[in-house]
Amino acid sequence: MEKHVEKFLKKISFASITIATLTLLLLYLQTPDTCFDPSDPDPKPHTRFPKSTCDFTHRTYTSIDKRNRRLWSTKAWTTTLSSYSSLFKTLQARNYFSNHSRVLIVSAGPGQPVQALTGLGVDDVTAVELVDSPPLVSRADPHNLPFFDGIFDLGFGVYLDRALFPGRYVGQIERTVRVGGVCVVTVEECGSDEVDEIVKLFKKSRFVDSKNVLLAGERRTRIVMIVENNS
């Protein structure tokens, strides 16, 4: 009886596989009825699908340079760039970095802080983000930076408040900045009590100052630390 049931189930399985295979083959060979027919002068509303859903026509390729030129000319980009330029001018005026400094930017977004620094004359800028934006920003995990200890003069963490692990985020920036170098982070605008808590995340640095700034259209608090040891 069990063998009979087993044979019966095998037959059903074989039949199901055969039907499924034939169905998939038919679907592959047949153009969907819902695709837009370009020869139809008056297509029904439910058939107005993009052409790309019905054939394999390649879309026009847009080069990275062309895409970047378009992006960098937008008002949103130029406004954000201006806010970063103002921030860096203030830091530069206080001698936190110079045109010869090696600068690291973490959470650099599509790259406005990079352009702001290069616009001020800084040649050596390294920027990382979870998603790369060539040629300005490379891909790297802010919680595990792929750089040696103490090789940067300035480390700038744009969005500490959005880090999954704030302590590790700060620790990685602090690790890569030389003794005597500067760590700068920004968070959502906050008061002195919150600043004190953020300062505690730094284990090798001394607090210098904090200031509320407008950055990329957001009200944020900028915090400056000086690295005192890297052991």
C-alpha positions as CSV (number, residue, x, y, z in Angstrom):
1,M,0.0,0.0,0.0
2,E,2.8,2.4,0.9
3,K,4.6,1.7,-2.4
4,H,1.4,2.4,-4.3
5,V,1.0,5.8,-2.5
6,E,4.7,6.6,-3.1
7,K,4.3,5.9,-6.9
8,F,1.2,8.0,-7.0
9,L,2.9,10.9,-5.3
10,K,5.9,10.6,-7.7
11,K,3.5,10.7,-10.7
12,I,1.8,13.9,-9.3
13,S,5.2,15.5,-8.7
14,F,6.4,14.7,-12.2
15,A,3.1,16.0,-13.7
16,S,3.4,19.2,-11.6
17,I,7.0,19.8,-12.7
18,T,6.1,19.2,-16.4
19,I,3.1,21.7,-16.2
20,A,5.2,24.3,-14.4
21,T,8.0,24.0,-17.0
22,L,5.6,24.3,-19.9
23,T,4.0,27.3,-18.3
24,L,7.3,29.1,-17.8
25,L,8.3,28.4,-21.4
26,L,5.1,29.9,-22.7
27,L,5.4,32.9,-20.5
28,Y,9.0,33.4,-21.8
29,L,8.0,33.1,-25.4
30,Q,4.8,35.1,-25.3
31,T,4.8,38.9,-25.1
32,P,2.5,40.0,-22.3
33,D,-0.9,41.2,-23.4
34,T,-0.6,44.3,-21.1
35,C,2.5,45.6,-23.0
36,F,2.0,48.8,-24.9
37,D,1.7,48.3,-28.6
38,P,3.4,51.2,-30.4
39,S,1.2,50.6,-33.5
40,D,-2.0,51.1,-31.5
41,P,-3.2,54.7,-32.1
42,D,-5.4,54.7,-29.1
43,P,-4.1,52.3,-26.4
44,K,-6.3,51.6,-23.3
45,P,-5.1,53.2,-20.0
46,H,-4.2,49.9,-18.5
47,T,-1.9,49.1,-21.4
48,R,0.2,52.3,-21.1
49,F,3.3,50.7,-19.7
50,P,6.9,51.9,-20.4
51,K,8.5,50.5,-23.5
52,S,11.3,49.1,-21.4
53,T,8.9,46.6,-19.7
54,C,8.2,45.0,-23.0
55,D,11.5,44.7,-24.8
56,F,15.2,44.7,-24.2
57,T,16.2,48.0,-25.7
58,H,19.2,49.4,-23.9
59,R,18.9,52.8,-22.2
60,T,21.2,55.6,-23.1
61,Y,24.4,55.5,-20.9
62,T,25.2,58.6,-19.0
63,S,28.9,59.0,-18.1
64,I,29.9,59.8,-14.5
65,D,31.4,63.1,-15.6
66,K,28.1,64.2,-17.3
67,R,26.1,63.1,-14.3
68,N,28.4,64.9,-11.9
69,R,28.3,68.1,-13.9
70,R,24.5,68.0,-13.8
71,L,24.5,67.3,-10.0
72,W,27.1,69.9,-9.1
73,S,25.2,72.6,-10.9
74,T,22.0,72.2,-8.9
75,K,20.9,74.8,-6.3
76,A,20.8,72.1,-3.6
77,W,24.4,71.2,-4.2
78,T,25.7,74.8,-4.4
79,T,23.8,75.7,-1.2
80,T,25.2,72.8,0.7
81,L,28.7,73.4,-0.7
82,S,28.5,77.0,0.6
83,S,27.6,75.9,4.1
84,Y,30.6,73.5,4.2
85,S,32.9,76.3,2.9
86,S,31.8,78.6,5.7
87,L,32.4,75.9,8.3
88,F,35.9,75.1,7.0
89,K,36.9,78.7,6.6
90,T,36.2,79.2,10.4
91,L,38.3,76.1,11.3
92,Q,41.1,77.1,9.0
93,A,41.2,80.6,10.5
94,R,41.7,79.0,13.9
95,N,44.7,77.0,12.5
96,Y,43.0,73.7,12.9
97,F,44.3,72.8,9.4
98,S,46.2,74.3,6.5
99,N,46.4,73.8,2.8
100,H,49.2,71.2,3.4
101,S,47.1,69.2,5.9
102,R,46.0,65.6,5.2
103,V,42.2,65.6,5.9
104,L,39.8,62.7,6.4
105,I,36.1,63.2,5.9
106,V,33.8,60.5,7.2
107,S,30.1,60.2,6.2
108,A,31.0,62.5,3.3
109,G,27.7,62.0,1.4
110,P,28.1,62.7,-2.4
111,G,31.1,64.9,-1.7
112,Q,30.2,68.6,-1.0
113,P,32.8,68.8,1.9
114,V,35.5,67.6,-0.4
115,Q,34.8,70.3,-2.9
116,A,34.6,72.9,-0.1
117,L,38.1,71.9,1.1
118,T,39.7,71.8,-2.3
119,G,38.1,75.1,-3.1
120,L,40.0,76.5,-0.1
121,G,43.3,75.1,-1.5
122,V,43.6,71.8,0.5
123,D,45.1,69.2,-1.8
124,D,45.1,66.1,0.2
125,V,41.5,65.2,1.1
126,T,40.3,61.6,1.6
127,A,36.5,61.1,1.9
128,V,34.6,57.9,2.6
129,E,30.9,56.9,2.8
130,L,29.0,53.7,2.8
131,V,28.2,54.3,-0.9
132,D,30.9,55.7,-3.1
133,S,30.5,58.8,-5.3
134,P,33.4,58.9,-7.7
135,P,35.6,60.8,-8.1
136,L,35.1,62.6,-4.7
137,V,34.1,59.9,-2.3
138,S,35.3,56.3,-1.8
139,R,33.3,53.5,-0.2
140,A,34.3,52.4,3.3
141,D,32.6,51.5,6.6
142,P,32.9,54.5,9.1
143,H,33.1,51.9,11.9
144,N,36.1,50.2,10.4
145,L,38.2,52.7,8.5
146,P,40.9,51.2,6.2
147,F,43.6,53.6,7.2
148,F,46.8,53.4,9.4
149,D,46.9,55.1,12.8
150,G,47.8,58.7,13.0
151,I,48.1,59.5,9.3
152,F,45.7,62.5,9.1
153,D,46.0,66.0,10.5
154,L,42.2,66.6,10.6
155,G,39.4,64.1,10.9
156,F,35.9,65.3,10.2
157,G,32.8,63.2,11.1
158,V,29.9,64.8,9.4
159,Y,27.0,62.8,11.0
160,L,28.0,61.3,14.3
161,D,24.4,61.3,15.4
162,R,23.4,58.9,12.6
163,A,26.1,56.4,13.3
164,L,25.0,52.9,14.4
165,F,27.8,52.7,17.0
166,P,28.8,56.3,17.9
167,G,31.6,55.2,20.2
168,R,33.3,53.1,17.5
169,Y,32.6,55.9,14.9
170,V,34.5,58.4,17.1
171,G,37.2,55.9,18.0
172,Q,38.0,55.2,14.3
173,I,38.3,58.9,13.5
174,E,40.4,59.5,16.6
175,R,42.7,56.5,15.8
176,T,43.5,57.8,12.3
177,V,44.4,61.4,13.4
178,R,48.0,62.1,14.6
179,V,48.8,63.4,18.1
180,G,48.2,67.2,18.0
181,G,45.8,66.8,15.2
182,V,42.1,67.8,15.3
183,C,38.9,65.8,15.3
184,V,35.7,67.6,14.4
185,V,32.3,66.0,14.6
186,T,28.8,67.4,14.1
187,V,25.5,66.3,15.6
188,E,21.9,67.5,15.6
189,E,21.8,70.8,17.4
190,C,22.1,70.2,21.2
191,G,22.9,71.8,24.5
192,S,25.9,71.7,26.8
193,D,24.8,68.5,28.6
194,E,24.6,66.6,25.3
195,V,27.9,68.0,24.2
196,D,29.5,66.7,27.5
197,E,28.1,63.2,26.7
198,I,29.6,63.3,23.2
199,V,33.0,64.5,24.5
200,K,33.1,61.4,26.7
201,L,33.1,59.2,23.6
202,F,36.6,60.5,22.8
203,K,39.2,58.6,24.8
204,K,42.4,60.2,23.6
205,S,41.4,63.8,22.9
206,R,40.8,67.0,24.7
207,F,37.7,69.2,24.2
208,V,38.4,72.5,22.6
209,D,35.0,74.1,21.8
210,S,31.5,73.6,20.4
211,K,29.3,75.9,18.3
212,N,25.9,75.7,16.7
213,V,26.1,76.0,12.9
214,L,23.9,75.7,9.8
215,L,25.2,72.9,7.7
216,A,23.5,71.4,4.6
217,G,20.3,73.1,5.6
218,E,20.2,71.6,9.1
219,R,20.9,73.2,12.5
220,R,23.8,71.3,13.9
221,T,26.3,71.5,16.7
222,R,30.0,71.3,15.7
223,I,32.4,69.9,18.3
224,V,36.2,70.3,18.1
225,M,38.7,68.0,19.9
226,I,42.5,67.9,19.9
227,V,44.2,64.4,19.9
228,E,46.6,64.2,22.9
229,N,47.8,60.6,22.6
230,N,47.4,57.7,20.1
231,S,48.6,54.8,22.2
